[in-house]
Amino acid sequence: MKKLLYPVLAAALFIIFSCSNKENRTQYGLVIHGGSGNIYKGKYTSEEENAYKVKLMEALTLGDSILNSGGSSLECVEKVINLLEDSPLFNAGKGAVLTNVGTCELDASIMDGRTLNAGAVAGVQRIKNPISLAKTVMTNSRHLLLTGDGAEKFALENEFNLIDNEYFRTKKRYDQWQNSIEKKLKQKEHRTEKDEKLGTVGCAALDLNGNLAAGTSTGGISSKRFGRVGDSPIIGAGTYANNKTCAVSATGTGEYFIRNVAAYDISAKMEYQGKSLNEAAEEVIISKLTELGGSGGIIAIDNKANIVTKFNTKGMFRGSVKNGEMPIVKLYIDE
Ligand code: ASP
Protein backbone atom coordinates (compact mmCIF):
# COMPACT_ATOMS: atom_id res chain seq x y z
CA MET A 1 0.00 0.00 0.00
CA LYS A 2 2.79 2.39 1.07
CA LYS A 3 4.62 1.50 -2.11
CA LEU A 4 1.68 2.85 -4.14
CA LEU A 5 1.03 5.90 -1.96
CA TYR A 6 4.35 7.63 -2.62
CA PRO A 7 4.21 7.63 -6.43
CA VAL A 8 0.55 8.74 -6.33
CA LEU A 9 1.41 11.58 -3.91
CA ALA A 10 4.35 12.60 -6.07
CA ALA A 11 2.18 12.65 -9.21
CA ALA A 12 -0.51 14.72 -7.46
CA LEU A 13 2.07 17.23 -6.20
CA PHE A 14 3.52 17.47 -9.70
CA ILE A 15 0.11 18.20 -11.24
CA ILE A 16 -0.74 20.82 -8.57
CA PHE A 17 2.65 22.46 -9.01
CA SER A 18 2.49 22.58 -12.80
CA CYS A 19 -1.09 23.91 -12.79
CA SER A 20 -0.32 26.72 -10.37
CA ASN A 21 2.84 27.46 -12.30
CA LYS A 22 0.81 27.73 -15.49
CA GLU A 23 -1.52 30.25 -13.83
CA ASN A 24 1.39 32.36 -12.63
CA ARG A 25 3.30 32.14 -15.88
CA THR A 26 3.71 35.60 -17.35
CA GLN A 27 1.35 36.18 -20.20
CA TYR A 28 1.67 38.56 -23.08
CA GLY A 29 -1.03 39.80 -25.39
CA LEU A 30 -2.05 42.53 -27.73
CA VAL A 31 -5.26 43.93 -29.11
CA ILE A 32 -5.68 46.26 -32.08
CA HIS A 33 -8.35 48.29 -33.82
CA GLY A 34 -8.69 49.89 -37.23
CA GLY A 35 -11.63 52.14 -36.44
CA SER A 36 -15.30 51.80 -35.53
CA GLY A 37 -18.48 53.16 -37.10
CA ASN A 38 -20.97 52.34 -39.78
CA ILE A 39 -19.32 48.98 -40.49
CA TYR A 40 -22.01 46.40 -41.26
CA LYS A 41 -22.38 43.13 -43.15
CA GLY A 42 -23.03 43.83 -46.80
CA LYS A 43 -21.23 47.17 -46.84
CA TYR A 44 -17.97 45.68 -48.12
CA THR A 45 -17.28 43.22 -50.91
CA SER A 46 -15.62 39.97 -49.86
CA GLU A 47 -12.37 41.27 -51.41
CA GLU A 48 -12.56 44.40 -49.28
CA GLU A 49 -13.40 42.39 -46.15
CA ASN A 50 -10.47 40.16 -46.91
CA ALA A 51 -8.09 43.08 -47.38
CA TYR A 52 -8.97 44.43 -43.91
CA LYS A 53 -8.66 40.98 -42.33
CA VAL A 54 -5.30 40.28 -43.96
CA LYS A 55 -3.86 43.62 -42.84
CA LEU A 56 -5.13 43.21 -39.27
CA MET A 57 -3.72 39.67 -39.19
CA GLU A 58 -0.38 40.97 -40.46
CA ALA A 59 -0.34 43.55 -37.66
CA LEU A 60 -1.14 40.88 -35.04
CA THR A 61 1.58 38.59 -36.37
CA LEU A 62 4.13 41.39 -36.17
CA GLY A 63 3.07 42.33 -32.62
CA ASP A 64 3.06 38.70 -31.53
CA SER A 65 6.59 38.14 -32.81
CA ILE A 66 7.86 41.26 -30.98
CA LEU A 67 6.29 40.27 -27.66
CA ASN A 68 7.15 36.59 -28.02
CA SER A 69 10.83 37.40 -28.46
CA GLY A 70 10.84 39.52 -25.30
CA GLY A 71 10.26 42.92 -26.94
CA SER A 72 8.55 45.64 -24.92
CA SER A 73 4.88 46.56 -25.13
CA LEU A 74 5.96 50.08 -26.18
CA GLU A 75 7.95 48.74 -29.12
CA CYS A 76 5.05 46.47 -30.05
CA VAL A 77 2.54 49.35 -29.99
CA GLU A 78 4.76 51.60 -32.12
CA LYS A 79 5.64 48.96 -34.75
CA VAL A 80 2.11 47.60 -35.06
CA ILE A 81 0.71 51.12 -35.50
CA ASN A 82 3.45 51.95 -38.04
CA LEU A 83 2.25 49.01 -40.15
CA LEU A 84 -1.36 50.21 -39.99
CA GLU A 85 -0.34 53.84 -40.67
CA ASP A 86 1.43 52.69 -43.83
CA SER A 87 -1.70 50.94 -45.10
CA PRO A 88 -4.11 53.09 -47.16
CA LEU A 89 -7.02 51.06 -45.75
CA PHE A 90 -7.13 52.98 -42.49
CA ASN A 91 -7.65 56.58 -41.47
CA ALA A 92 -4.14 57.05 -40.10
CA GLY A 93 -0.93 57.94 -41.92
CA LYS A 94 -1.49 57.04 -45.60
CA GLY A 95 -5.22 57.05 -46.29
CA ALA A 96 -6.04 59.69 -43.68
CA VAL A 97 -9.26 61.63 -44.16
CA LEU A 98 -9.19 65.21 -45.44
CA THR A 99 -10.01 68.40 -43.55
CA ASN A 100 -12.57 70.96 -44.80
CA VAL A 101 -9.79 72.63 -46.80
CA GLY A 102 -8.55 69.38 -48.34
CA THR A 103 -5.41 68.80 -46.28
CA CYS A 104 -4.51 65.86 -44.02
CA GLU A 105 -3.85 66.71 -40.37
CA LEU A 106 -2.69 63.82 -38.23
CA ASP A 107 -2.88 63.17 -34.48
CA ALA A 108 -1.25 60.42 -32.39
CA SER A 109 -0.31 59.49 -28.84
CA ILE A 110 1.46 56.73 -26.95
CA MET A 111 1.66 55.89 -23.25
CA ASP A 112 3.96 53.73 -21.17
CA GLY A 113 2.04 51.99 -18.37
CA ARG A 114 5.21 51.33 -16.36
CA THR A 115 6.32 54.95 -15.94
CA LEU A 116 3.05 56.72 -16.84
CA ASN A 117 5.16 58.69 -19.29
CA ALA A 118 3.48 59.67 -22.55
CA GLY A 119 4.02 61.54 -25.82
CA ALA A 120 1.66 63.00 -28.40
CA VAL A 121 1.47 65.07 -31.57
CA ALA A 122 -1.49 66.90 -33.09
CA GLY A 123 -2.17 68.53 -36.43
CA VAL A 124 1.02 67.33 -38.11
CA GLN A 125 0.95 67.42 -41.90
CA ARG A 126 4.32 66.11 -43.03
CA ILE A 127 5.14 63.18 -40.73
CA LYS A 128 4.81 59.73 -42.31
CA ASN A 129 4.41 57.89 -38.99
CA PRO A 130 2.94 60.20 -36.34
CA ILE A 131 3.02 57.49 -33.64
CA SER A 132 6.83 57.36 -33.90
CA LEU A 133 7.03 61.13 -33.50
CA ALA A 134 4.71 60.89 -30.47
CA LYS A 135 7.08 58.31 -28.97
CA THR A 136 10.05 60.58 -29.66
CA VAL A 137 8.27 63.49 -27.95
CA MET A 138 7.95 61.16 -24.94
CA THR A 139 11.56 60.01 -24.94
CA ASN A 140 13.48 63.02 -26.30
CA SER A 141 11.70 66.09 -24.94
CA ARG A 142 10.49 67.51 -21.66
CA HIS A 143 7.03 68.00 -23.15
CA LEU A 144 4.12 65.66 -23.71
CA LEU A 145 2.13 67.13 -26.62
CA LEU A 146 3.54 69.06 -29.58
CA THR A 147 1.37 70.50 -32.36
CA GLY A 148 1.67 71.55 -36.02
CA ASP A 149 4.80 73.40 -37.14
CA GLY A 150 6.43 73.07 -33.72
CA ALA A 151 6.03 69.30 -33.82
CA GLU A 152 7.49 69.20 -37.33
CA LYS A 153 10.47 71.37 -36.33
CA PHE A 154 11.05 68.97 -33.43
CA ALA A 155 10.79 66.07 -35.88
CA LEU A 156 13.50 67.57 -38.11
CA GLU A 157 15.79 67.99 -35.11
CA ASN A 158 15.23 64.33 -34.28
CA GLU A 159 16.12 62.92 -37.69
CA PHE A 160 12.62 62.50 -39.07
CA ASN A 161 12.08 63.32 -42.75
CA LEU A 162 9.32 65.73 -43.65
CA ILE A 163 7.18 64.46 -46.51
CA ASP A 164 4.67 66.13 -48.78
CA ASN A 165 1.08 66.22 -47.50
CA GLU A 166 0.03 64.69 -50.85
CA TYR A 167 1.49 61.35 -49.69
CA PHE A 168 -1.42 60.78 -47.29
CA ARG A 169 -4.19 61.52 -49.78
CA THR A 170 -5.71 58.48 -51.50
CA LYS A 171 -8.32 58.58 -54.28
CA LYS A 172 -10.90 57.03 -51.94
CA ARG A 173 -10.46 59.75 -49.34
CA TYR A 174 -10.44 62.49 -52.00
CA ASP A 175 -13.74 61.19 -53.43
CA GLN A 176 -15.25 61.00 -49.93
CA TRP A 177 -14.20 64.59 -49.35
CA GLN A 178 -15.67 65.75 -52.68
CA ASN A 179 -18.95 63.97 -51.91
CA SER A 180 -19.18 65.50 -48.49
CA ILE A 181 -18.65 68.99 -49.91
CA GLU A 182 -21.28 68.47 -52.61
CA LYS A 183 -23.71 67.06 -50.04
CA LYS A 184 -23.12 70.00 -47.76
CA LEU A 185 -23.74 72.48 -50.56
CA LYS A 186 -26.94 70.69 -51.60
CA GLN A 187 -28.35 70.23 -48.13
CA LYS A 188 -27.03 73.51 -46.74
CA GLU A 189 -26.81 71.85 -43.37
CA HIS A 190 -24.20 70.34 -41.12
CA ARG A 191 -23.39 66.71 -41.58
CA THR A 192 -24.54 64.31 -38.91
CA GLU A 193 -22.21 61.99 -37.05
CA LYS A 194 -23.62 59.06 -39.03
CA ASP A 195 -21.87 60.46 -42.11
CA GLU A 196 -18.47 60.64 -40.47
CA LYS A 197 -15.86 58.39 -41.97
CA LEU A 198 -14.06 56.76 -39.07
CA GLY A 199 -11.03 54.47 -39.20
CA THR A 200 -8.47 55.39 -36.61
CA VAL A 201 -5.90 52.75 -35.60
CA GLY A 202 -4.77 51.72 -32.15
CA CYS A 203 -2.93 49.06 -30.20
CA ALA A 204 -2.75 48.05 -26.53
CA ALA A 205 -0.22 45.48 -25.35
CA LEU A 206 1.11 43.61 -22.32
CA ASP A 207 4.68 42.31 -22.54
CA LEU A 208 6.44 39.41 -20.81
CA ASN A 209 7.77 41.77 -18.14
CA GLY A 210 4.23 42.73 -17.16
CA ASN A 211 4.44 46.19 -18.73
CA LEU A 212 1.43 47.70 -20.46
CA ALA A 213 1.42 50.29 -23.27
CA ALA A 214 -1.17 51.84 -25.56
CA GLY A 215 -1.13 54.04 -28.66
CA THR A 216 -3.54 55.61 -31.12
CA SER A 217 -3.04 57.28 -34.51
CA THR A 218 -5.59 59.03 -36.72
CA GLY A 219 -6.41 61.49 -39.46
CA GLY A 220 -9.34 62.59 -37.29
CA ILE A 221 -12.88 63.01 -38.53
CA SER A 222 -13.62 63.45 -42.21
CA SER A 223 -14.04 67.11 -43.31
CA LYS A 224 -13.16 68.32 -39.82
CA ARG A 225 -12.32 72.01 -39.63
CA PHE A 226 -8.60 72.46 -40.11
CA GLY A 227 -7.05 72.92 -36.68
CA ARG A 228 -9.55 70.60 -35.00
CA VAL A 229 -7.96 68.14 -32.55
CA GLY A 230 -9.80 65.01 -31.42
CA ASP A 231 -9.30 62.53 -28.59
CA SER A 232 -6.55 60.43 -30.17
CA PRO A 233 -3.63 62.64 -29.03
CA ILE A 234 -5.24 63.38 -25.67
CA ILE A 235 -3.89 61.17 -22.90
CA GLY A 236 -6.78 59.93 -20.79
CA ALA A 237 -9.33 60.42 -23.58
CA GLY A 238 -8.14 58.39 -26.60
CA THR A 239 -5.16 56.61 -25.05
CA TYR A 240 -4.22 55.50 -21.55
CA ALA A 241 -1.96 52.88 -19.95
CA ASN A 242 -1.17 52.09 -16.35
CA ASN A 243 0.54 48.90 -15.14
CA LYS A 244 -1.78 48.90 -12.11
CA THR A 245 -4.84 48.46 -14.31
CA CYS A 246 -4.97 48.35 -18.11
CA ALA A 247 -3.98 49.83 -21.48
CA VAL A 248 -6.69 51.39 -23.67
CA SER A 249 -6.99 52.85 -27.18
CA ALA A 250 -10.22 54.48 -28.38
CA THR A 251 -11.90 55.23 -31.69
CA GLY A 252 -15.04 57.20 -32.45
CA THR A 253 -16.43 60.71 -32.16
CA GLY A 254 -13.47 62.25 -30.38
CA GLU A 255 -15.24 65.17 -28.75
CA TYR A 256 -17.32 62.74 -26.68
CA PHE A 257 -14.33 60.65 -25.65
CA ILE A 258 -12.63 63.84 -24.43
CA ARG A 259 -15.73 64.93 -22.49
CA ASN A 260 -15.92 61.47 -20.89
CA VAL A 261 -12.14 61.20 -20.30
CA ALA A 262 -13.03 57.74 -21.54
CA ALA A 263 -9.74 55.81 -21.57
CA TYR A 264 -8.73 57.04 -18.11
CA ASP A 265 -12.24 56.47 -16.76
CA ILE A 266 -11.93 52.76 -17.57
CA SER A 267 -8.63 52.56 -15.69
CA ALA A 268 -10.01 54.62 -12.76
CA LYS A 269 -13.04 52.36 -12.38
CA MET A 270 -10.68 49.40 -12.11
CA GLU A 271 -8.34 51.15 -9.69
CA TYR A 272 -10.83 52.85 -7.39
CA GLN A 273 -13.94 50.71 -7.68
CA GLY A 274 -12.30 47.32 -8.14
CA LYS A 275 -14.22 46.72 -11.39
CA SER A 276 -13.02 44.18 -13.92
CA LEU A 277 -11.81 45.53 -17.28
CA ASN A 278 -14.98 44.25 -18.92
CA GLU A 279 -17.29 45.89 -16.35
CA ALA A 280 -15.39 49.19 -16.53
CA ALA A 281 -15.43 49.26 -20.35
CA GLU A 282 -19.12 48.36 -20.45
CA GLU A 283 -19.99 51.25 -18.12
CA VAL A 284 -17.86 53.79 -19.94
CA ILE A 285 -18.72 52.89 -23.54
CA ILE A 286 -22.14 51.30 -23.42
CA SER A 287 -23.57 53.49 -20.64
CA LYS A 288 -21.75 56.80 -20.23
CA LEU A 289 -20.55 57.47 -23.80
CA THR A 290 -23.83 56.34 -25.32
CA GLU A 291 -25.95 58.42 -22.91
CA LEU A 292 -23.95 61.52 -23.83
CA GLY A 293 -24.57 60.85 -27.53
CA GLY A 294 -21.08 59.70 -28.49
CA SER A 295 -20.31 56.75 -30.73
CA GLY A 296 -17.32 54.47 -31.08
CA GLY A 297 -15.42 51.99 -29.02
CA ILE A 298 -12.27 50.90 -27.28
CA ILE A 299 -9.83 48.03 -27.26
CA ALA A 300 -8.07 47.22 -24.00
CA ILE A 301 -5.89 44.71 -22.19
CA ASP A 302 -5.38 44.46 -18.44
CA ASN A 303 -2.29 43.50 -16.46
CA LYS A 304 -3.42 39.84 -16.41
CA ALA A 305 -3.78 39.73 -20.20
CA ASN A 306 -7.59 39.88 -20.21
CA ILE A 307 -8.62 41.44 -23.50
CA VAL A 308 -11.78 43.48 -24.04
CA THR A 309 -13.22 45.15 -27.15
CA LYS A 310 -16.34 47.28 -26.62
CA PHE A 311 -18.25 49.52 -29.01
CA ASN A 312 -21.71 50.99 -29.52
CA THR A 313 -21.49 51.12 -33.33
CA LYS A 314 -22.40 48.49 -35.93
CA GLY A 315 -18.84 47.35 -36.19
CA MET A 316 -15.22 47.86 -35.31
CA PHE A 317 -12.22 46.51 -37.20
CA ARG A 318 -10.41 44.64 -34.45
CA GLY A 319 -8.13 41.74 -33.57
CA SER A 320 -6.19 40.22 -30.72
CA VAL A 321 -3.64 37.57 -29.86
CA LYS A 322 -2.19 36.11 -26.65
CA ASN A 323 0.82 33.87 -26.17
CA GLY A 324 0.08 30.36 -27.24
CA GLU A 325 -3.31 31.23 -28.73
CA MET A 326 -4.53 31.70 -32.29
CA PRO A 327 -4.99 35.33 -33.41
CA ILE A 328 -8.59 36.50 -33.86
CA VAL A 329 -9.82 39.17 -36.31
CA LYS A 330 -13.39 40.53 -36.40
CA LEU A 331 -15.21 43.30 -38.24
CA TYR A 332 -18.90 43.31 -37.28
CA ILE A 333 -20.87 43.46 -34.04
CA ASP A 334 -22.40 39.98 -34.26
CA GLU A 335 -19.12 38.09 -34.61
N1 ASP B 1 -11.46 59.52 -32.55
C1 ASP B 1 -10.97 60.08 -33.76
C2 ASP B 1 -11.12 61.59 -33.69
O1 ASP B 1 -12.12 62.04 -33.17
C3 ASP B 1 -11.67 59.59 -35.00
C4 ASP B 1 -11.81 58.09 -35.09
O2 ASP B 1 -11.58 57.37 -34.16
O3 ASP B 1 -12.16 57.61 -36.17
O4 ASP B 1 -10.28 62.29 -34.19
Boltz pocket constraint, residues with backbone or C-beta under 6 A from the ligand:
constraints:
  - pocket:
      binder: B
      contacts: [[A, 35], [A, 36], [A, 91], [A, 197], [A, 198], [A, 199], [A, 200], [A, 218], [A, 219], [A, 220], [A, 221], [A, 229], [A, 230], [A, 231], [A, 232], [A, 238], [A, 250], [A, 251], [A, 252], [A, 253], [A, 254], [A, 255], [A, 296]]
      max_distance: 6.0
